[in-house]
Structures are given as structure tokens and as C-alpha cells.
Amino acid sequence: MEKLKKEKPLIISWQGIISVPAKVNSSLEIISGFILSLLFFFLPFITRIGLSLLVFSIVLMWLIWSLVTPTYVIRGVDKCMLVFWSVVLISTAFSPVPFASIQGFLKLSGYLSIYALTRKLLQVKSLWWDRLVASLLAGQLLASVIALRQLYMPFYGSNGWSDPSFLPYDLIRIYGSLGNPNLLAGYLVPTLPLALSVILRWQNLSWKLFAFSSLFLGTVSITLTYSRSAWMGLLSALITFLILFSCYQISESAIRQKKFIIYLGLLAFTAFLLILTLYLEPVRIRILSYLAGRADSSSNFRINVWITTIQMIKTRPLLGYGPGNQVFSSIYPFFQKTGFDALGAYSVPLQIIAEIGLLGLSSLLFLFAKIIREGLSKMSENSFSSISIIAAFASIAGLIAMGLTDTIFFRPEVQIVGTLCLSTLIANWESAESKIG
């Protein structure tokens, strides 16, 4: 034991310095799980102040729990995470707008703490994954119902979300409790593959119906947001789920017998999307607007923002201007074309390079590659982990597809769901109790 302590890396030497009874450790696990469950359930409804308090609680719980649970091994993913965090810290230190950059750095650190506590919780007991996903889907189901009610109640929304020449003026783009149809769609995209996976994982019929309800209403809600990037994300998630599910055979016979039903359900879902495209005129017009190029005001605006962001990047290519959307908002006016003010780059890769430079993007891609490799290595361990990991990959694929033409990912409602997906890929599935209900 003494030898292990001596070999402990300095950066984590503070972990496990306090000895406590097993009952205290168990209590910390339950409290951590409860706080994370609250976070995932209230994600589409909570105010920024409430979210800040929850994130602060999560940081505190991770610190306390780490003090009483030693960690002796820093794995490849952890090293890559530390490198990425260090690059962001350096970018913050050299930012031309230090105060805004520090705020962005603290916000990013808060998101990483959510990832760290979620991962720690799943390492202790993988059943927590089902509980966290159940909380997420409960909040998503309620958010979808609230959004869909906007079709049948007095609607005070704005039609400024899109070019009226490509959509009827009286068309309703639902946005629910999130106040923006693109944000609602961005929040829903990564939750739907998770809903599909738990339909397969959970054994109780009531739980299955609950997950199916969230999947169905979430899909309808995404359609009625008329968010083109979200439709691309949903299609990418579906294709990824199909490909991975086809490539990696599920070993358990009980699951093998359900393959036909699974494929039938996915085909029916695909047919549903095609029917929407063919027979709903607003959907068809919205898709065709992609081909309009600069003739569509929304696409024209994005193209101008992309060009301006590239000009920003050329000035500080290595470390960028510092993390955070406030940094971008502070610097962008010096480069913008008249009449094209923007709060973000409307492209995740461009936003990342503008904020933390090419070094930041490189370290993030390397980290992402490590996580993908670990997720793929765990995929064939057992049937239940495979389904969950496939869903996490599908969710991430959906977020990437959305991120090509939008920066909704940087909103906490979307990014926090992304942390759950990343934690899923590197969870300790060997100790999974495997099902709920």
C-alpha cells in the first residue's frame, strides 16, 4: 500500500487522503446521483442561476468524493483531458479580453466537472446510467409536451427564426420552454438515440412505453421546430445507430431474438421521416432551402459569419482569443461586415478554433479519438453495454452533424447531454446491473 502511495502521480496525490467508513462513501454516491438526476431532469427548464448552483454543487461533490476515494492510475483519456484543459488555460491566460475569457474557462471547467462526476458515478455502479437517462428522458418528455402544446394554444412566438420566403408567415416553429426552436431541436437530438437504447435495455413494459413516448414525441417536436441542422443531426444519428448495430453483433440470445423487431422499428422510423418530407410542404420547402444558397437569408447570414470568423482566426490561429461566447461577441464586431452581427460562428469547428486556436482543436480531436477508441473496445463486452454505447455514438454523431452549421452545442442544455454521452463511452460496464424495471 505504501508503495502505491509513493507511485501516485502528484496531480492526483490529494485524492483519497481522507479515510471514511464505507457507509459515508455510499451516501456520497447517492447524493451525487441525486444531484445529477436533478440536473438532467430540469435541464430544459432551469434558469441560469439555478443551473450555476447545481453545477457548483456538482463541483463540490466531485471534490469531496475524490478526497475519500483514491485513484492510482491516470489513463490515456485522463491525460488527453488534462492536456486539453491545459491548452484552454493557456489560451485564457493570453486572451485579449481576460475577464470574459476567465468566465468562459470557468464555464468549461464546470462542464468538465459534470463529466467527471458522472464518470465517477458510473465507475462505481453502472445502474446509475439507467437512472440518469430516465431522469433525462422524463425532462425531455415534459419539454416535448410543452412545446407541442404551442400548436393548440395562444402563440406569442416570432417568425424571425427563418426566411419568410421559404416558410409561410403563419407557420409555427415550436420552441417550448427553451425559447428558441433551434435550441429545442439541439437538446432533443442527442436524447432520442438514448431513448431508443433504453427501449431495448429496459425489461418492464411500463418503462418501455415511457421511453417510446419520449422517442415519439421528441421526434415530432424536432420535426416541428423546422430546424434544418437538427434534421441533419437526427438523420446522422439514425444512420450511425443502424451501422454500428449492424456491425457489432449482440451476443445474448434474448437480444438476438429481438433483432428483427429492432430493424423493423428503425425502418418504420425512417419511413416516418420520408413521409414527413414528401407530404408536409413546410418540411419539404425547408429542406429545399438548403439548395438556395445565398438566396435564403438564413444561409446567407451564416456564410457571411463563417467568412468573418475565418478572418478572425487568421489573426490569432494558434491559441485563439480565449474560451467562451462572450469572448467571441467581444472580438467579432472588429471584423464583422455591416449588418451581420453574430453571437457565435454558426459552426462548431470554426468556433473552437476562434476561441482556443488550432492547438485547442488538435488537443480536443486527440481526446475525442481516445474516447472513441475506448468506446469501441467496450462495445462488444456485453449486450446491454453495447446498446448504450451505440446510442452514445449515435448521439455524438447527431451533435457533430448539427455542429457543422450551428453552434447550439455550446448552450448548456445541449453540452451537458453531450457529457453524459462521453461518460457512457468510457463507463465501467463490467459491473453493470444491466437493466431497470
C-alpha positions as CSV (number, residue, x, y, z in Angstrom):
1,M,0.0,0.0,0.0
2,E,2.9,2.4,0.9
3,K,4.5,1.6,-2.5
4,L,1.2,2.6,-4.3
5,K,1.0,5.8,-2.4
6,K,4.6,6.7,-3.4
7,E,4.0,6.0,-7.0
8,K,0.8,8.1,-7.0
9,P,1.1,10.9,-9.6
10,L,1.4,14.4,-8.0
11,I,-1.6,15.7,-9.8
12,I,-3.9,13.3,-8.1
13,S,-2.0,12.8,-4.9
14,W,-4.7,14.8,-3.0
15,Q,-7.3,12.1,-3.8
16,G,-8.1,9.6,-1.1
17,I,-6.2,11.5,1.6
18,I,-9.3,11.2,4.0
19,S,-10.4,7.8,5.2
20,V,-14.1,7.4,5.9
21,P,-16.4,4.4,6.6
22,A,-18.0,2.6,3.7
23,K,-21.4,4.0,4.7
24,V,-20.2,7.6,4.1
25,N,-18.9,6.6,0.6
26,S,-22.3,5.0,-0.2
27,S,-24.0,8.2,1.0
28,L,-21.8,10.3,-1.3
29,E,-22.7,8.1,-4.2
30,I,-26.4,8.5,-3.6
31,I,-26.1,12.3,-3.1
32,S,-24.1,12.6,-6.3
33,G,-26.6,10.5,-8.2
34,F,-29.5,12.6,-6.9
35,I,-27.9,15.9,-7.9
36,L,-27.0,14.7,-11.4
37,S,-30.6,13.3,-11.8
38,L,-32.0,16.7,-10.8
39,L,-29.7,18.4,-13.3
40,F,-30.7,16.1,-16.2
41,F,-34.4,16.3,-15.4
42,F,-34.6,20.1,-15.1
43,L,-32.1,20.9,-17.9
44,P,-34.8,22.3,-20.3
45,F,-36.5,24.4,-17.6
46,I,-33.9,25.6,-15.1
47,T,-32.8,29.3,-15.0
48,R,-29.1,30.2,-15.4
49,I,-28.8,31.0,-11.7
50,G,-30.3,27.6,-10.8
51,L,-28.0,25.8,-13.3
52,S,-25.0,27.6,-11.8
53,L,-26.0,26.4,-8.3
54,L,-26.4,22.9,-9.5
55,V,-23.0,22.9,-11.3
56,F,-21.4,24.4,-8.2
57,S,-22.9,21.5,-6.2
58,I,-21.5,19.0,-8.7
59,V,-18.0,20.5,-8.4
60,L,-18.2,20.4,-4.6
61,M,-19.5,16.8,-4.6
62,W,-16.7,15.7,-7.0
63,L,-14.1,17.3,-4.8
64,I,-15.5,15.8,-1.6
65,W,-15.9,12.3,-3.1
66,S,-12.5,12.4,-4.6
67,L,-10.9,13.2,-1.3
68,V,-12.2,10.0,0.2
69,T,-11.8,7.7,-2.9
70,P,-8.2,7.2,-4.0
71,T,-7.3,6.9,-7.7
72,Y,-3.9,5.5,-8.6
73,V,-4.0,5.3,-12.3
74,I,-4.2,8.1,-14.9
75,R,-5.4,6.5,-18.1
76,G,-4.9,7.8,-21.7
77,V,-8.2,9.5,-21.7
78,D,-7.4,11.4,-18.5
79,K,-4.1,12.5,-19.8
80,C,-5.7,13.8,-23.0
81,M,-8.3,15.6,-20.9
82,L,-5.6,17.3,-18.8
83,V,-3.8,18.3,-22.0
84,F,-6.9,19.9,-23.5
85,W,-7.8,21.6,-20.2
86,S,-4.2,23.0,-20.0
87,V,-4.4,24.3,-23.6
88,V,-7.6,26.1,-22.7
89,L,-6.0,27.5,-19.6
90,I,-3.1,28.9,-21.6
91,S,-5.5,30.3,-24.2
92,T,-7.3,32.0,-21.3
93,A,-4.1,33.5,-19.9
94,F,-3.1,35.1,-23.3
95,S,-6.6,36.3,-24.2
96,P,-7.0,39.9,-25.2
97,V,-10.3,40.0,-23.2
98,P,-9.2,38.3,-20.0
99,F,-12.3,38.9,-17.9
100,A,-14.7,37.3,-20.5
101,S,-12.2,34.6,-21.1
102,I,-12.0,33.6,-17.4
103,Q,-15.7,33.3,-17.3
104,G,-15.6,31.0,-20.3
105,F,-12.8,29.0,-18.7
106,L,-14.8,28.6,-15.5
107,K,-17.9,27.6,-17.5
108,L,-15.9,24.9,-19.4
109,S,-14.4,23.6,-16.1
110,G,-18.0,23.3,-14.8
111,Y,-19.0,21.2,-17.8
112,L,-15.9,19.0,-17.3
113,S,-16.8,18.6,-13.6
114,I,-20.2,17.2,-14.7
115,Y,-18.4,14.7,-16.9
116,A,-16.0,13.8,-14.1
117,L,-18.7,13.2,-11.5
118,T,-20.9,11.3,-14.0
119,R,-18.0,9.1,-14.9
120,K,-17.1,8.5,-11.3
121,L,-20.7,7.5,-10.5
122,L,-20.8,5.1,-13.5
123,Q,-17.5,3.6,-12.4
124,V,-19.0,2.7,-9.0
125,K,-22.3,1.3,-10.3
126,S,-23.4,1.3,-13.9
127,L,-27.0,1.0,-13.0
128,W,-26.8,4.8,-12.4
129,W,-26.7,5.2,-16.2
130,D,-30.3,3.9,-16.5
131,R,-31.3,6.2,-13.6
132,L,-29.7,9.3,-15.2
133,V,-31.1,8.5,-18.6
134,A,-34.5,8.0,-17.0
135,S,-34.3,11.5,-15.5
136,L,-33.1,13.0,-18.8
137,L,-36.0,11.4,-20.7
138,A,-38.6,12.5,-18.1
139,G,-37.5,16.1,-18.6
140,Q,-37.3,15.7,-22.3
141,L,-40.8,14.2,-22.4
142,L,-42.2,17.1,-20.4
143,A,-40.4,19.6,-22.6
144,S,-41.8,18.0,-25.8
145,V,-45.3,18.1,-24.4
146,I,-45.0,21.8,-23.5
147,A,-43.6,22.6,-27.0
148,L,-46.3,20.6,-28.8
149,R,-49.0,22.5,-26.8
150,Q,-47.9,25.6,-28.7
151,L,-49.8,24.3,-31.7
152,Y,-53.1,24.4,-29.8
153,M,-52.8,27.4,-27.5
154,P,-52.3,31.2,-28.0
155,F,-48.9,31.5,-29.5
156,Y,-46.8,34.6,-29.0
157,G,-43.7,33.5,-30.8
158,S,-41.7,35.3,-33.5
159,N,-41.4,34.3,-37.1
160,G,-37.9,35.8,-37.2
161,W,-36.4,32.3,-36.9
162,S,-36.2,31.8,-40.7
163,D,-36.6,33.4,-44.1
164,P,-40.3,34.0,-44.7
165,S,-39.8,33.5,-48.4
166,F,-39.1,29.8,-47.7
167,L,-41.7,29.3,-45.0
168,P,-45.3,30.6,-44.7
169,Y,-45.5,33.6,-42.3
170,D,-48.2,32.0,-40.1
171,L,-46.1,28.8,-39.7
172,I,-45.4,27.9,-36.1
173,R,-41.9,26.8,-35.2
174,I,-42.3,25.4,-31.7
175,Y,-39.6,26.2,-29.1
176,G,-41.2,25.1,-25.8
177,S,-39.5,26.2,-22.6
178,L,-36.2,26.9,-24.3
179,G,-37.3,30.0,-26.2
180,N,-35.6,29.0,-29.5
181,P,-36.6,26.3,-31.9
182,N,-33.0,25.5,-32.9
183,L,-32.1,25.2,-29.2
184,L,-35.0,22.9,-28.5
185,A,-34.1,20.8,-31.5
186,G,-30.4,20.7,-30.4
187,Y,-31.4,19.5,-27.0
188,L,-33.7,16.8,-28.4
189,V,-31.3,15.3,-31.0
190,P,-28.9,13.6,-28.6
191,T,-31.7,12.3,-26.3
192,L,-33.5,10.3,-29.0
193,P,-30.8,7.6,-29.5
194,L,-30.6,7.2,-25.8
195,A,-34.4,6.7,-25.7
196,L,-34.1,4.1,-28.4
197,S,-31.4,2.3,-26.5
198,V,-33.4,2.1,-23.2
199,I,-36.4,0.7,-25.1
200,L,-34.1,-2.3,-25.8
201,R,-32.5,-2.3,-22.4
202,W,-35.4,-2.0,-20.0
203,Q,-37.5,-5.1,-19.3
204,N,-40.6,-3.6,-17.7
205,L,-43.3,-2.8,-20.2
206,S,-44.3,0.5,-18.4
207,W,-40.7,1.7,-18.7
208,K,-40.6,0.8,-22.4
209,L,-43.8,2.7,-23.0
210,F,-42.3,5.7,-21.2
211,A,-39.1,5.6,-23.3
212,F,-41.2,5.1,-26.5
213,S,-43.3,8.1,-25.6
214,S,-40.2,10.3,-25.2
215,L,-38.8,9.0,-28.5
216,F,-42.0,9.6,-30.5
217,L,-42.9,13.0,-29.1
218,G,-39.3,14.1,-29.3
219,T,-39.2,13.2,-33.0
220,V,-42.4,15.0,-33.7
221,S,-41.1,18.1,-31.8
222,I,-37.8,18.1,-33.8
223,T,-39.8,18.0,-37.0
224,L,-42.0,20.9,-36.0
225,T,-39.0,23.1,-35.0
226,Y,-38.2,23.2,-38.7
227,S,-34.5,23.2,-37.8
228,R,-32.5,22.1,-40.8
229,S,-29.3,21.4,-38.8
230,A,-31.4,19.3,-36.3
231,W,-32.8,17.2,-39.1
232,M,-29.3,16.6,-40.4
233,G,-28.3,15.6,-36.9
234,L,-31.3,13.3,-36.4
235,L,-30.6,11.6,-39.8
236,S,-26.9,11.2,-38.9
237,A,-27.7,9.7,-35.5
238,L,-30.1,7.2,-37.1
239,I,-27.6,6.2,-39.7
240,T,-24.9,5.8,-37.1
241,F,-27.1,3.7,-34.9
242,L,-28.0,1.4,-37.8
243,I,-24.4,1.0,-39.0
244,L,-23.0,0.2,-35.5
245,F,-25.8,-2.0,-34.6
246,S,-25.3,-4.0,-37.9
247,C,-21.5,-4.2,-37.4
248,Y,-21.4,-5.3,-33.8
249,Q,-23.5,-8.4,-33.1
250,I,-25.3,-8.6,-29.8
251,S,-24.3,-11.8,-28.2
252,E,-27.1,-12.5,-25.8
253,S,-29.8,-14.8,-27.3
254,A,-32.7,-12.8,-25.8
255,I,-31.5,-9.8,-27.6
256,R,-30.7,-11.7,-30.8
257,Q,-34.3,-12.8,-31.0
258,K,-35.4,-9.2,-31.0
259,K,-33.2,-8.1,-33.9
260,F,-36.0,-8.3,-36.4
261,I,-38.2,-6.1,-34.3
262,I,-35.3,-3.6,-33.8
263,Y,-34.6,-3.4,-37.5
264,L,-38.3,-3.2,-38.3
265,G,-38.7,-0.3,-35.8
266,L,-35.8,1.6,-37.3
267,L,-37.1,1.1,-40.8
268,A,-40.5,2.3,-39.7
269,F,-38.8,5.4,-38.2
270,T,-37.0,6.0,-41.4
271,A,-40.3,5.7,-43.4
272,F,-41.9,8.1,-41.0
273,L,-39.2,10.7,-41.8
274,L,-39.6,10.2,-45.5
275,I,-43.4,10.6,-45.3
276,L,-42.9,13.9,-43.4
277,T,-40.5,15.1,-46.1
278,L,-42.8,14.1,-49.0
279,Y,-46.2,15.1,-47.7
280,L,-45.6,18.0,-45.4
281,E,-45.0,21.1,-47.6
282,P,-43.2,23.2,-44.9
283,V,-40.8,20.4,-44.3
284,R,-40.1,19.9,-48.0
285,I,-39.7,23.6,-48.6
286,R,-37.3,23.9,-45.6
287,I,-35.1,21.1,-46.9
288,L,-35.1,22.6,-50.4
289,S,-34.0,25.9,-48.9
290,Y,-30.6,24.3,-48.3
291,L,-30.1,24.3,-52.0
292,A,-30.9,28.0,-52.3
293,G,-27.5,29.1,-51.1
294,R,-27.3,32.9,-50.5
295,A,-30.9,33.2,-51.8
296,D,-32.0,32.0,-48.4
297,S,-31.4,34.8,-45.8
298,S,-30.6,32.4,-43.0
299,S,-27.9,30.6,-45.2
300,N,-26.6,33.9,-46.5
301,F,-26.2,35.2,-42.9
302,R,-24.3,32.1,-41.9
303,I,-22.0,32.3,-44.9
304,N,-21.1,35.9,-44.0
305,V,-20.4,34.9,-40.4
306,W,-18.2,32.0,-41.5
307,I,-16.1,34.3,-43.7
308,T,-15.7,36.8,-40.9
309,T,-14.8,34.1,-38.4
310,I,-12.1,32.8,-40.7
311,Q,-10.7,36.4,-40.8
312,M,-10.6,36.4,-37.0
313,I,-8.8,33.0,-36.9
314,K,-6.1,34.3,-39.3
315,T,-5.1,36.9,-36.7
316,R,-4.6,34.5,-33.8
317,P,-4.5,31.0,-35.3
318,L,-2.6,29.1,-32.5
319,L,-4.3,29.9,-29.2
320,G,-7.4,31.9,-30.4
321,Y,-9.0,34.7,-28.4
322,G,-9.9,32.7,-25.3
323,P,-12.8,30.4,-24.4
324,G,-16.5,31.5,-24.1
325,N,-19.1,33.0,-26.3
326,Q,-18.6,36.4,-24.6
327,V,-15.1,36.5,-25.9
328,F,-16.4,35.8,-29.4
329,S,-19.0,38.5,-29.0
330,S,-16.4,41.0,-27.9
331,I,-14.0,40.3,-30.8
332,Y,-16.4,39.7,-33.7
333,P,-17.5,43.4,-34.1
334,F,-14.0,44.4,-35.1
335,F,-14.1,42.0,-38.1
336,Q,-17.8,41.9,-39.0
337,K,-19.5,43.2,-42.1
338,T,-22.1,45.9,-41.5
339,G,-25.4,44.4,-40.6
340,F,-24.1,40.9,-39.9
341,D,-23.6,40.9,-36.1
342,A,-23.4,37.4,-34.6
343,L,-23.2,35.8,-31.1
344,G,-21.4,32.7,-32.5
345,A,-19.6,31.3,-35.5
346,Y,-22.6,29.1,-36.5
347,S,-20.0,26.3,-37.0
348,V,-18.6,24.3,-34.0
349,P,-15.1,23.7,-35.6
350,L,-14.8,27.4,-36.5
351,Q,-16.0,28.5,-33.1
352,I,-13.5,26.2,-31.4
353,I,-10.6,27.5,-33.5
354,A,-11.6,31.1,-32.9
355,E,-11.8,30.5,-29.1
356,I,-8.8,28.2,-28.4
357,G,-6.9,28.1,-31.6
358,L,-5.6,25.2,-33.7
359,L,-3.7,23.9,-30.6
360,G,-7.0,23.6,-28.8
361,L,-8.8,22.0,-31.7
362,S,-5.9,19.5,-32.1
363,S,-5.9,18.5,-28.4
364,L,-9.7,18.2,-28.5
365,L,-9.6,15.9,-31.5
366,F,-6.9,13.8,-29.9
367,L,-9.0,13.5,-26.8
368,F,-12.1,12.6,-28.8
369,A,-10.2,9.9,-30.7
370,K,-9.1,8.3,-27.4
371,I,-12.7,8.3,-26.1
372,I,-14.0,6.8,-29.4
373,R,-11.3,4.1,-29.3
374,E,-12.2,3.2,-25.7
375,G,-15.9,3.2,-26.5
376,L,-15.3,0.8,-29.4
377,S,-13.2,-1.5,-27.3
378,K,-16.1,-1.8,-24.7
379,M,-18.8,-2.2,-27.3
380,S,-18.6,-6.0,-27.6
381,E,-18.2,-6.7,-23.9
382,N,-21.9,-7.5,-23.2
383,S,-25.2,-6.8,-24.9
384,F,-26.5,-4.1,-22.6
385,S,-23.3,-2.0,-22.7
386,S,-23.2,-2.4,-26.5
387,I,-26.7,-0.9,-26.9
388,S,-25.9,2.0,-24.6
389,I,-22.5,2.7,-26.3
390,I,-24.1,2.5,-29.7
391,A,-26.7,5.1,-28.6
392,A,-23.9,7.4,-27.2
393,F,-22.1,7.2,-30.5
394,A,-25.3,8.0,-32.4
395,S,-26.0,11.0,-30.2
396,I,-22.5,12.3,-30.7
397,A,-22.8,11.8,-34.5
398,G,-26.0,13.8,-34.4
399,L,-24.3,16.6,-32.4
400,I,-21.4,16.7,-34.9
401,A,-23.7,16.9,-37.9
402,M,-25.6,19.8,-36.2
403,G,-22.4,21.5,-35.3
404,L,-21.3,21.9,-38.9
405,T,-23.8,24.7,-39.5
406,D,-24.8,25.8,-36.0
407,T,-23.2,26.4,-32.6
408,I,-26.2,25.3,-30.5
409,F,-23.8,22.7,-29.0
410,F,-22.2,25.4,-26.8
411,R,-25.5,26.0,-25.0
412,P,-25.6,24.2,-21.6
413,E,-28.8,22.3,-22.4
414,V,-27.0,20.6,-25.3
415,Q,-23.5,20.4,-24.0
416,I,-24.5,18.7,-20.7
417,V,-26.3,16.0,-22.5
418,G,-23.1,15.5,-24.5
419,T,-21.1,15.0,-21.3
420,L,-23.4,12.0,-20.4
421,C,-22.8,10.5,-23.9
422,L,-19.0,10.8,-23.4
423,S,-19.2,9.3,-19.9
424,T,-21.2,6.4,-21.4
425,L,-18.3,5.6,-23.8
426,I,-15.8,5.1,-21.0
427,A,-18.0,3.8,-18.2
428,N,-17.1,0.7,-16.3
429,W,-19.7,-1.6,-17.8
430,E,-18.3,-4.8,-16.3
431,S,-20.1,-4.1,-13.1
432,A,-23.4,-3.3,-14.8
433,E,-26.6,-4.5,-13.2
434,S,-27.8,-4.2,-16.8
435,K,-31.4,-3.3,-16.7
436,I,-34.1,-1.3,-15.0
437,G,-37.7,-2.4,-14.2
